[in-house]
Amino acid sequence: MNLSGVLMLFGIALATAQNNTSYWQQHVDYKMDIDMDVENYRYEGRQVLTYTNNSPDTLNSVYYHLYFNAFQPGSEMDSRLQNIPDPDGRMVNNLGTKENPKYESRIAKLSPSEIGYIKVKSLKQNGKAVTYNVEGTVLEVSLNKGILPGESATFTMEFDGQVPVQIRRSGRNSKDGVALSMTQWYPKMAEYDFQGWHTSPYIAREFQGVWGDFDVKLTIDKDYVVGGTGYLQNPNEIGYNYEKEGTQVKRPRGKKLTWHFKAPMVHDFTWAADPEYIHDKLETESGVTLHFLYKNDPEIVANWKKVQGPTAELLAYFNEHIGPYPWKQYSVIQGGDGGMEYAMCTLIAGGKRYGSLFGTTAHEMAHAWFQHLLATNESKYEWMDEGFTSYISTLAENHVENKNPVNPSIGSYKGYYYIVKSGVEQPQTTHADRYNYNAAYSIAAYSKGAVFLSQLGYVIGQDNLKETIKRYYNDFKFKHPTPNDFKRVAEKVSGIHLDWYLTDWTQTTNTIDYGIKGVTAEGNKTKVTMERIGLMPMPIDVIVTYNDGSQEYFYAPLRMMRGKKPTNPYTNTKRTVLPDWAWAYPTYDFTIDKSKSEIKSIVIDPNGFMADINKDNNTYSE
């Protein structure tokens, strides 16, 4: 073949490769009819699932998650509880002491009537039976005919389920007395994306789902009040005006009623039900209706009433500082075993302490953006889900409560410092199930994830960080963004290169440690020598305070940033931009145009936004 022919083929191959990098995501629509027996906590289901293959690949198999199968003796979740040094206290009994614990998995003790399960009775692809196999919490399906790129297939499934006694997000008869917390309760199609199938077993952690529309009919005892994902379609039929007054009226005759919900463009569907739920609603200025469902318990009612106004303020804050909440309703529901986010709702336990109820509501509501609008893979990038949520919910709480701390995320920094000193830290790229300790997971996801954003503001400037969050929402809402997607948004907004930041902070356990090594008089001037002790690079803020009370801000950009933060974070303080500091040089000198005798103190990052693990060497003082 001549040279021109080779070049032509190369051009075609290059174009194909480039096209393969363009974004795509799968789509799935669910129609489900569920018949719930509240006496034995079993339910029968029929699911019609339309799956659209928007990938460039032909799919010869598909996979479903059967999450309830984790709540059985001998499951992977059971085994993990018995083998991790610090198991989730909500799922074990401590047969020892606090000092010498001896943990026993409560799942291991469940009887057949107490376990959870989802049993598939039949499954058809386009009307023809397919071969399938259940492996723990994953259903493996071999297709009769591959689903070509751009094609859709309809899967019809009959299944039975049983709600587990053990509460872990979902379950029956919670410690608060909520009858049914129905999360992860249906056969859920696994995600397929540019990385392939995501079929992690359910061991303990978070979830991922395919975007689509849900149409769910739930038949349940007529005395039960239901809330959760979606919009109620038939309030008159069930004698319950859920969308308007939220008051129960005369119910139709018969033992059961069918609640019909629809939810557009979500990747999950959750519901909770109890015969004693109080249901309040609040219309907000944005047009979103807030629903609150909670038990008629005298110890909690006042707090559940009190939190409603602040919840509307939280919604307004997130709308302004991230982007508009796109659905018509959001429900805060008592249930589960702590706090957990779901599409258009959250399940929250308790309510006896207002501060806890408000803080949990703030965190879980923020997840409506950082997970249910910006749907990262929680198993792989749990720090984006939990960390970003922790960061923005802390800001929102401070706003609602009129607090203005210098560093709002100081609690997250403390958590990060703790795990560094513990010696058990693992990189944030660790799969959520693969941490040696639950504490290491929690701090990596929540604390270190929040510090990622807070510290990014230190690197690129707070105004750029605020704009980055808004642009991230605009560019990636209703998508499945990755860490690199967020990094690129921040780079485009700030003009600063940030690959070093994403790499060191999330893919390693490298730490930040800068110090003031020496301060030397040089005539009427002063030479300051700083040193980099840790492996992770950072730009450096230095505040010099003089004996007369005046201050000066010296800023040393990091060379590999290829830019600098545009604004002075220390208002009313003169800023001097120093030459770039290249990471490979362990020390860095700069000169102050005043004598050493005029200097009271020199401090690196006095506001504490840089996660320096040893602040003892950050200060020089006479």
BELPEBEL-V658498 format. One record per helix or strand. SS is the DSSP state (~ for helix, > for strand). FROM is the first residue (numbers start at 1). LEN is the number of residues. If there is no record, write none. Layout:
ss->(SS SS)
from->(FROM FROM)
len->(LEN LEN)
This chain:
ss->(~ > > > ~ ~ > > ~ > > > > > > > > > > > > > ~ > > > > > > ~ > > > ~ > ~ ~ ~ ~ > ~ ~ > > > > > ~ > > ~ > > ~ >)
from->(3 27 42 59 67 76 92 103 107 117 128 131 138 152 171 180 188 191 196 212 225 231 235 240 247 256 271 277 289 301 329 339 345 354 374 382 410 438 462 479 483 499 512 514 525 540 551 559 574 587 596 599 612 615 619)
len->(18 11 11 7 4 8 3 3 3 9 2 5 10 11 2 3 2 3 3 10 4 2 4 2 2 11 4 7 7 21 6 4 4 13 1 19 13 23 15 1 12 9 1 9 8 7 8 3 8 6 3 6 1 3 3)
